[in-house]
């Protein structure tokens, strides 16, 4: 199956031992890619990360997320308490397609924040660190190199452990995760079992 690199690494792979207990003899290959493969070509069964229900197959939603500004708790001792305090801090960016006008990125956060707070600084008043790969951006924030905006699904373990903290009570709307397959799939029973298992580990 295919899924995004970040979801595969940070959510799916750590949970796969539980799937192996459910179906120990069902072979599985995980292909991390941020591209969308063609279901009709038989390339793979797919976990899709999308704003809306995919229409090119049978889709079952199993998870949704929100994107939050997060950082190491140590940054809070001398760091932002209000949106205005972001001045001079490092904002960590990861790449999203320019065609995605609703992407949960730093460029969109100020316009949302201004509906709640007055003094939200412009990007030119902050420092920036950018990564092409979201996994690298997450690692940079975990290492204390700045403040990132990430899915609470991808950094859920760190938030639960206190390794990362949500910085403000303001998130950007997220996306949904769908298991998508073609009708009359030759592995229909296995896929149904996998879909049921996904719901059980959310």
C-alpha positions in Angstrom: 0.0 0.0 0.0 1.1 3.6 -0.4 0.8 6.4 2.0 2.7 9.6 2.6 6.3 9.3 3.9 5.5 11.1 7.1 2.4 9.1 7.9 4.2 5.8 7.1 7.1 6.7 9.4 5.4 8.3 12.3 2.0 6.5 12.5 1.7 3.4 10.4 5.0 1.6 10.8 5.1 1.8 14.7 1.7 0.1 14.7 2.3 -2.6 12.2 3.4 -5.2 14.8 -0.2 -5.2 16.0 -1.4 -5.9 12.4 1.0 -8.8 12.2 -0.6 -10.3 15.2 -4.0 -10.1 13.6 -2.9 -11.4 10.2 0.6 -12.9 10.6 0.5 -14.6 7.2 -0.7 -11.6 5.2 2.2 -10.1 3.3 2.3 -6.3 3.3 4.5 -3.8 1.4 4.4 -0.2 2.5 5.5 2.4 -0.2 6.1 5.8 1.2 5.4 8.4 -1.4 3.8 11.9 -1.5 2.6 11.2 -5.1 -0.8 9.8 -5.8 -0.6 6.4 -7.6 -3.2 5.1 -10.0 -5.5 2.6 -8.4 -6.8 1.5 -11.8 -3.3 0.5 -12.9 -3.1 -1.8 -9.9 -0.1 -0.1 -8.5 -1.2 -0.4 -4.8 -4.0 -0.2 -2.3 -3.8 3.2 -0.9 -4.1 5.3 2.3 -5.0 8.7 1.0 -4.6 12.0 2.9 -7.2 14.3 1.5 -9.5 17.2 2.3 -12.5 15.5 0.7 -13.7 12.0 0.1 -11.8 10.4 -2.8 -14.1 9.4 -5.6 -11.9 7.1 -7.6 -12.6 3.9 -5.6 -14.2 2.6 -2.4 -13.1 5.0 0.3 -13.4 4.5 4.1 -12.3 7.3 6.4 -10.5 6.1 9.5 -8.7 9.2 10.9 -8.7 13.0 10.8 -6.3 15.6 12.1 -5.7 19.2 12.9 -2.4 21.2 12.5 -1.0 23.0 15.5 2.0 25.3 16.2 4.3 23.1 18.3 7.7 23.4 19.9 9.9 22.0 22.7 8.7 23.0 26.1 12.1 24.6 26.8 11.2 27.3 24.3 8.3 28.4 26.4 10.5 29.6 29.3 11.7 32.6 27.3 9.5 32.2 24.2 6.1 33.1 22.9 3.2 33.5 25.3 1.2 35.6 22.7 1.2 35.6 19.0 3.1 38.9 19.1 5.9 37.1 20.8 6.7 35.1 17.7 8.9 38.0 16.6 12.5 36.9 16.2 11.7 33.2 16.7 12.5 30.6 14.0 9.5 29.2 12.1 10.1 25.8 10.7 8.5 25.1 7.3 7.9 21.9 5.3 6.9 21.9 1.6 3.3 21.7 0.4 2.2 22.0 -3.1 1.4 25.6 -4.1 -1.8 24.4 -5.7 -3.1 23.4 -2.2 -4.6 26.8 -1.2 -5.8 25.4 2.2 -2.5 23.7 3.2 -1.8 24.0 7.0 1.3 26.1 6.7 2.9 29.1 8.4 1.9 31.3 5.5 -1.8 30.7 6.4 -1.5 30.8 10.2 -1.2 34.6 10.6 -4.4 35.4 8.7 -6.2 32.9 10.9 -4.6 34.3 14.0 -5.6 37.8 13.2 -9.2 36.9 13.7 -8.4 36.2 17.3 -5.4 38.5 18.2 -4.4 41.9 17.2 -0.7 42.1 17.1 0.3 39.1 14.9 3.8 39.8 13.4 4.5 39.6 9.7 6.7 36.8 8.4 9.6 39.3 7.7 9.8 39.8 11.5 10.6 36.2 12.1 13.4 33.8 11.1 12.7 30.8 8.9 14.1 27.3 8.4 12.6 25.3 5.5 12.7 21.7 4.5 11.4 19.9 1.5 10.6 16.7 3.6 8.1 17.0 6.4 9.9 14.4 8.4 13.1 16.5 8.5 11.0 19.6 9.7 9.5 17.5 12.5 13.0 16.3 13.6 14.3 19.9 13.6 11.4 21.0 15.9 12.0 18.0 18.2 15.6 19.1 18.4 14.6 22.5 19.5 15.5 24.4 16.4 12.2 26.3 16.1 8.5 26.2 16.0 6.6 24.1 13.4 3.0 23.6 12.4 2.3 19.9 12.2 -0.5 17.4 12.2 -1.5 16.2 15.7 -1.5 12.7 14.2 2.1 12.9 13.1 3.4 14.4 16.4 0.8 12.8 18.7 3.4 10.7 20.5 5.5 13.7 21.3 2.6 15.8 22.5 1.4 13.0 24.7 4.9 12.5 26.2 5.4 16.3 26.7 8.4 16.3 24.3 6.5 18.8 22.2 3.8 21.2 23.4 1.0 23.1 21.5 2.1 26.7 21.5 -1.3 28.5 21.1 -4.9 27.6 21.4 -5.3 27.9 17.6 -5.0 25.2 15.0 -5.5 25.1 11.3 -8.1 22.7 9.8 -6.6 19.4 8.9 -7.3 16.6 6.4 -8.7 13.1 6.6 -7.1 9.7 6.1 -8.9 7.2 3.9 -8.3 3.6 2.9 -9.1 3.5 -0.8 -9.5 0.4 -3.0 -11.1 -0.7 -6.2 -14.4 -2.6 -6.2 -14.2 -6.4 -6.4 -10.6 -6.4 -5.3 -8.9 -9.8 -5.4 -7.7 -9.2 -1.8 -11.1 -7.9 -0.6 -11.2 -10.0 2.7 -7.7 -9.0 3.7 -8.4 -5.3 2.9 -11.6 -5.4 4.9 -9.7 -6.9 7.8 -7.1 -4.2 7.5 -9.7 -1.5 7.4 -11.3 -2.9 10.6 -7.9 -3.0 12.2 -7.1 0.6 11.3 -10.3 1.7 13.1 -9.3 -0.3 16.1 -5.9 1.3 16.6 -6.9 5.0 16.0 
